[in-house]
Amino acid sequence: MQTNFTAEQLADPGTARANEILRSCVHCGFCTATCPTYKVLGDELDSPRGRIYLIKDMLENGKVPDAKTVGHIDRCLSCLSCMTTCPSGVHYMHLVDHAREYIEKTYRRPLGERALRWLLARILPYPGRFRLALMGAKLARPFRRLVPDARLRAMLDMAPRDIPPPSLNDRPQVFAAEGPRRKRVALLIGCAQRALNTDINDATIRLLRRHGCEVVIPRGLGCCGALTHHMGKTDESRAMAAANIRALMAEVAGEGLDAVVINTSGCGTTVKDYGHMFAHDPLAADAAQVAALARDITEVMADLGLREPGHAEPLRVGYHAACSLQHGQQIRATPKELLAAAGFTVLEPRDAHICCGSAGTYNLMQPAISAELKRRKVETLEALTPQVISAGNIGCMMQIGSGTGVPVVHTAELLDWATGGPKPRALQDRDGGA
């Protein structure tokens, strides 16, 4: 794609990067075949190729975007399926992230939207606040029919049936390895996940310790910055990311780290991109080192190898590939191979590359599109007649779980069970506490 940015525009690192990405696009349209919003809406401007044209026009002309342009860009899930499909290597993630930052700085949204986005940015990344909000949503849910805004109704629907108390395991501490220490790893404990499902971190810690890892919860860890980053609130996201980088580098400088383990793939995609996010910052070297250490829990377990994986029932597992894992991190086979090695029958649904519609705050900001994508995903998963559904991202788990009666658990919970841990709580509930 030909571009015509001025030298002054290209002096901005974000615009210079956007220019590189735009120039790599050859208009082939392969991306439209795998774009969820294009499949649902059928509008070229709701496809990656269409959004690329809109972003080029917006950035190149340095203009304040209009509501139509913002609407099409807002409807992007950032599922990154287009990046997997693209034969030209267009790095759409960096492009759309820069576009969102530009919109946040130049476009004045209607008051209701501004208030909603401010609220999400002030609640979701903070587990204590989020837990209180979930409790309030649970109390207000019986009155949801009286709420006129579909986005607010989606927030009420988000509250789980049972809101877990904070886990003591999420506090700063060190968990000793069981047996000889093979690795020393830090666990990124997340933010929203700590309010929605504390079993995931607990299972991850048990699993790692059982396989010879000393697990560190560094002091000062918090949200990775993904939630605010994808809303274009770059200053807020960078502040959160910087706090994590400093906390993790303190451990690197101390007893060292072999990996930074992440069990929420949406966070993993962001942390692995810290090097890009801080490329022109004094934290650049530290950010790049943290990004290089970042590993999804399944990557670490594949390296360690499962020990005595014969403790779980040989269930039929419908595996949902989170977009941030399969497209953002290009991890596809590893989780399925681990589940199979653990004794489960692994089943993958039709159109496994298509997003479930969760996508961070997307299910709250775009509830109609999100609901349709959820319906399609649940339909393809239930067609497998699984006994349990497994995923590696809390957002996907909540999204799919709200549309099916099949128990939905994290991959780490199943691996923990298979190697000697407790049966996942969701399966205990299904079996009446057995």
C-alpha positions in Angstrom: 0.0 0.0 0.0 1.4 3.4 -1.0 1.5 6.0 1.9 2.2 9.7 1.9 3.2 10.6 5.5 5.2 13.8 6.0 8.7 13.7 7.6 7.2 15.5 10.6 4.5 12.8 11.0 7.1 10.1 10.7 9.1 11.6 13.5 6.5 10.1 15.8 7.5 6.4 16.5 3.9 5.3 16.5 3.2 6.8 13.2 6.5 5.5 11.7 5.5 2.0 12.8 2.0 2.4 11.3 3.6 3.5 8.1 5.7 0.3 7.9 2.7 -1.8 8.6 0.5 0.0 6.0 3.1 -0.4 3.4 3.3 -4.1 3.9 -0.4 -4.6 3.0 -1.1 -5.7 -0.6 -4.9 -5.5 -0.5 -5.3 -9.2 -1.1 -8.3 -9.6 1.1 -7.4 -13.0 2.6 -8.1 -11.4 6.0 -11.8 -11.0 5.3 -12.3 -14.7 5.2 -11.3 -15.1 8.9 -12.5 -11.9 10.4 -15.4 -12.5 12.9 -17.0 -9.1 12.5 -17.0 -9.3 8.7 -18.5 -12.8 8.9 -21.3 -11.4 11.2 -21.9 -8.0 9.7 -20.8 -8.5 6.0 -19.5 -4.9 5.8 -16.1 -4.4 4.1 -15.3 -1.6 6.6 -15.8 -4.1 9.4 -13.0 -6.2 8.0 -9.2 -5.8 8.6 -8.7 -4.5 5.0 -11.5 -2.0 5.4 -10.2 -0.8 8.7 -6.7 -0.5 7.3 -8.0 2.0 4.7 -9.8 3.9 7.4 -6.8 4.1 9.6 -4.5 5.1 6.8 -6.9 8.0 5.9 -7.2 9.1 9.5 -3.5 9.0 10.3 -2.1 10.3 7.0 -4.4 13.3 6.9 -4.0 14.0 10.6 -7.7 14.5 11.0 -10.1 14.1 13.9 -11.9 10.9 13.1 -15.6 10.9 12.5 -18.1 8.7 14.4 -18.3 6.3 11.5 -14.6 5.6 11.4 -14.5 5.3 15.2 -17.4 2.9 15.1 -15.8 0.5 12.6 -12.5 0.5 14.6 -14.3 0.0 17.9 -16.0 -3.0 16.4 -12.7 -4.7 15.9 -12.2 -7.5 18.4 -8.4 -7.5 18.2 -8.7 -11.3 17.8 -5.7 -11.2 15.4 -7.0 -13.9 13.2 -6.2 -11.7 10.3 -2.5 -11.8 11.3 -2.5 -15.6 11.1 -4.2 -15.5 7.7 -2.2 -12.6 6.2 0.4 -13.9 3.6 2.2 -10.5 3.7 2.9 -10.4 7.5 0.9 -7.3 8.1 1.2 -6.6 11.9 -2.4 -5.5 12.3 -2.1 -5.6 16.2 0.4 -2.7 16.3 -1.6 -0.8 13.7 -5.0 -1.0 15.4 -3.5 -0.3 18.8 -1.9 2.9 17.5 -5.2 3.9 15.9 -7.1 3.4 19.2 -4.5 5.6 20.9 -4.9 8.3 18.2 -8.7 8.1 18.6 -8.5 8.4 22.4 -6.4 11.5 22.1 -8.3 13.3 19.2 -12.0 12.1 19.3 -14.5 13.3 21.8 -17.0 10.5 22.4 -20.5 11.0 23.6 -20.8 11.5 27.3 -22.3 8.0 28.0 -19.5 6.3 26.2 -16.8 8.4 27.9 -18.4 7.6 31.3 -18.6 3.8 30.5 -15.0 3.6 29.3 -13.8 5.6 32.3 -15.7 3.2 34.6 -14.3 0.1 33.0 -10.7 1.5 33.2 -11.2 2.3 36.9 -12.7 -1.0 37.9 -11.6 -4.0 35.8 -7.8 -3.8 36.4 -8.2 -3.6 40.2 -9.4 -6.9 41.8 -10.8 -5.4 44.9 -12.9 -2.8 43.1 -13.9 -5.4 40.5 -15.0 -7.8 43.2 -17.2 -5.1 44.8 -18.6 -4.3 41.4 -19.5 -7.9 40.8 -21.3 -8.1 44.1 -23.3 -5.0 43.2 -24.1 -6.5 39.7 -25.3 -9.7 41.3 -27.7 -7.8 43.6 -28.9 -5.6 40.7 -29.4 -8.5 38.2 -33.1 -9.1 39.1 -33.8 -5.6 37.8 -31.9 -5.9 34.5 -35.0 -5.4 32.4 -35.3 -1.9 33.8 -31.8 -1.0 32.5 -32.1 0.6 29.1 -28.5 0.3 27.9 -27.5 -3.1 26.5 -23.9 -2.5 27.6 -25.0 -2.0 31.2 -27.1 -5.2 31.0 -24.1 -7.0 29.8 -22.2 -5.9 32.9 -24.9 -7.2 35.1 -24.8 -10.5 33.3 -21.1 -10.8 33.8 -21.3 -11.4 37.5 -20.7 -15.2 38.2 -23.2 -17.1 40.4 -20.5 -17.4 43.2 -17.9 -14.7 43.7 -14.9 -16.2 45.3 -13.1 -14.6 48.2 -9.5 -13.4 47.6 -7.0 -16.2 47.5 -4.1 -16.1 50.0 -1.9 -17.5 47.2 -2.1 -14.2 45.3 -0.2 -12.4 48.0 3.6 -11.7 47.5 5.4 -14.8 48.6 7.6 -17.7 47.4 6.3 -21.3 47.0 9.0 -23.9 47.3 9.4 -26.5 44.6 8.4 -30.1 45.5 11.5 -32.1 45.2 14.7 -30.8 43.4 14.2 -27.3 42.0 14.2 -27.4 38.2 13.1 -23.8 37.6 12.5 -20.6 39.4 9.5 -18.8 37.9 7.4 -15.8 38.6 3.6 -16.1 38.2 1.7 -13.1 36.7 -1.4 -13.3 38.9 -3.6 -11.0 36.7 -6.3 -8.7 37.7 -9.9 -9.6 36.6 -9.1 -13.3 37.0 -8.3 -12.8 40.7 -11.9 -11.6 41.2 -13.7 -14.0 38.9 -11.9 -17.3 39.4 -9.2 -17.8 42.1 -9.0 -21.6 41.3 -6.9 -20.9 38.2 -3.9 -19.4 40.0 -4.2 -21.9 42.8 -4.1 -24.8 40.3 -1.2 -23.2 38.4 0.9 -22.9 41.5 0.2 -26.5 42.5 1.0 -27.8 39.0 4.3 -25.9 38.8 5.5 -26.8 42.3 4.7 -30.5 41.6 6.9 -30.3 38.6 9.9 -28.9 40.3 9.3 -25.1 40.0 9.9 -22.6 42.8 7.0 -20.1 42.2 7.4 -16.5 43.1 4.6 -13.9 43.4 6.7 -10.7 43.3 5.7 -7.7 45.3 4.1 -4.9 43.2 2.5 -7.1 40.5 -0.8 -5.9 39.1 -2.7 -5.6 35.8 -0.5 -6.2 32.7 -2.1 -3.1 31.1 -4.0 -5.0 28.4 -7.5 -3.8 29.3 -6.6 -0.1 29.2 -4.2 -0.6 26.3 -6.9 -1.9 24.0 -9.1 1.1 24.9 -6.4 3.4 23.6 -5.6 4.6 27.2 -1.9 4.3 26.6 -0.6 6.3 29.5 -2.6 4.2 32.0 -1.6 0.9 30.4 2.1 1.9 30.3 2.1 2.8 33.9 0.6 -0.6 34.8 3.1 -2.4 32.6 6.0 -0.4 33.9 5.1 -1.4 37.5 5.1 -5.1 36.5 8.5 -4.7 34.7 10.1 -3.2 37.7 8.6 -5.9 40.0 9.8 -8.7 37.8 13.2 -7.2 37.2 13.7 -7.0 40.9 13.4 -10.8 41.0 15.7 -11.1 38.0 18.3 -9.0 39.7 17.8 -11.1 42.9 17.7 -14.8 42.7 16.9 -14.8 39.0 14.0 -16.1 36.9 13.8 -18.8 34.3 10.4 -17.7 33.1 7.5 -15.3 33.8 4.5 -17.7 33.7 1.2 -16.4 32.5 -2.1 -18.3 32.6 -4.3 -15.7 31.0 -3.4 -15.7 27.3 -4.8 -12.2 26.8 -2.2 -11.0 29.3 0.5 -13.1 27.7 0.1 -11.5 24.3 0.5 -8.1 25.9 3.5 -9.0 28.1 5.3 -10.6 25.2 4.8 -7.2 23.4 6.4 -5.1 26.2 9.5 -4.8 24.1 7.6 -3.0 21.4 5.5 -0.9 23.9 8.7 0.4 25.6 11.0 0.5 22.6 11.6 4.3 22.9 11.6 4.4 26.7 14.3 4.2 29.4 12.7 0.9 30.4 13.4 -0.5 26.9 16.0 -3.1 27.9 14.1 -4.3 31.0 10.9 -4.5 29.0 12.5 -6.6 26.3 14.0 -8.9 28.9 10.6 -9.4 30.6 9.0 -10.0 27.2 11.6 -12.6 26.4 11.0 -14.4 29.7 7.2 -14.5 29.3 5.7 -17.9 28.7 2.2 -19.3 28.7 1.7 -22.0 31.3 1.3 -24.6 28.5 4.7 -23.6 27.1 6.3 -24.1 30.5 4.6 -27.5 31.0 5.6 -28.7 27.6 9.2 -27.9 28.5 8.9 -29.6 31.9 6.9 -32.6 30.7 4.0 -34.0 32.7 4.8 -36.3 35.6 2.5 -39.3 36.3 -0.5 -37.9 34.5 -2.9 -40.7 35.3 -5.0 -39.3 38.1 -8.0 -37.7 36.2 -11.0 -39.3 34.6 -10.5 -39.8 30.9 -13.1 -37.2 29.9 -14.1 -35.8 26.5 -12.6 -32.3 26.4 -13.8 -29.7 24.0 -10.8 -27.5 23.6 -11.4 -23.8 22.9 -8.4 -22.1 21.4 -8.3 -18.5 22.8 -7.5 -16.0 20.0 -4.8 -14.4 22.1 -3.1 -17.8 22.4 -3.5 -19.2 18.8 -3.2 -15.9 16.9 -1.5 -13.5 19.3 1.1 -16.0 20.5 0.9 -18.6 17.8 0.5 -21.4 20.3 -1.9 -24.0 18.8 -0.8 -27.6 19.3 0.8 -27.4 22.7 -2.3 -27.2 24.9 -4.0 -30.0 23.0 -0.9 -32.2 23.2 -0.7 -31.7 26.9 -4.3 -32.5 27.5 -4.0 -35.7 25.4 -0.8 -36.7 27.3 -2.9 -36.2 30.5 -5.3 -38.9 29.4 -8.1 -36.7 28.0 -9.8 -37.2 24.6 -9.3 -33.8 23.0 -12.0 -32.5 20.6 -11.7 -29.3 18.6 -14.8 -27.5 17.2 -15.5 -26.4 13.7 -14.2 -22.8 12.9 -11.8 -23.0 15.9 -10.0 -20.0 14.6 -13.0 -17.7 15.0 -13.3 -15.6 18.2 -15.9 -16.4 20.9 -16.7 -12.7 21.3 -15.2 -12.0 24.7 -12.0 -10.1 23.7 -11.3 -8.2 26.9 -14.0 -5.5 27.3 -15.5 -6.2 23.9 -18.4 -8.2 25.3 -19.3 -5.2 27.5 -18.8 -2.5 24.8 -20.3 -4.4 21.8 -22.8 -6.8 23.4 -24.9 -7.6 20.3 -21.9 -8.7 18.1 -20.4 -10.5 21.1 -23.6 -12.4 21.8 -23.8 -13.6 18.2 -20.2 -14.8 18.3 -20.8 -16.5 21.6 -23.9 -18.3 20.2 -21.9 -19.6 17.2 -19.0 -20.7 19.4 -21.1 -22.5 21.9 -23.0 -24.2 19.1 -19.9 -25.6 17.6 -18.5 -26.7 21.0 -21.7 -28.4 22.1 -21.8 -30.3 18.8 -18.8 -32.2 20.0 -20.8 -33.5 23.1 -17.9 -32.8 25.4 -18.0 -33.6 29.1 -16.0 -30.5 29.9 -14.7 -27.4 27.9 -11.2 -26.3 28.3 -9.7 -22.8 27.6 -6.6 -20.9 28.5 -8.1 -17.4 29.0 -10.5 -16.3 31.7 -12.4 -14.0 29.4 -13.2 -16.9 27.0 -14.1 -19.1 30.0 -16.7 -16.5 31.3 -18.0 -15.9 27.8 -18.6 -19.5 26.8 -19.7 -20.5 30.3 -22.5 -18.0 30.2 -23.9 -19.7 27.2 -23.7 -23.4 28.0 -24.4 -25.9 30.7 -21.2 -27.8 30.0 -18.5 -27.1 32.7 -15.8 -24.7 31.5 -12.4 -25.0 33.2 -8.9 -23.7 32.6 -6.4 -26.0 30.9 -4.1 -25.7 33.9 -6.9 -27.0 36.2 -7.2 -30.2 34.1 -3.4 -30.7 34.0 -3.3 -30.1 37.8 -6.0 -32.7 38.3 -4.4 -35.2 36.0 -1.0 -35.0 37.8 -2.4 -35.3 41.4 -4.4 -32.2 42.2 -8.0 -31.9 43.1 -10.9 -32.3 40.6 -11.7 -28.8 39.2 -14.5 -27.1 41.2 -16.7 -26.8 38.1 -16.6 -30.6 37.6 -17.3 -31.2 41.3 -20.4 -28.9 41.1 -21.5 -30.9 38.1 -21.1 -34.2 40.0 -22.8 -32.9 43.1 -19.6 -32.3 45.0 -18.0 -35.7 44.3 
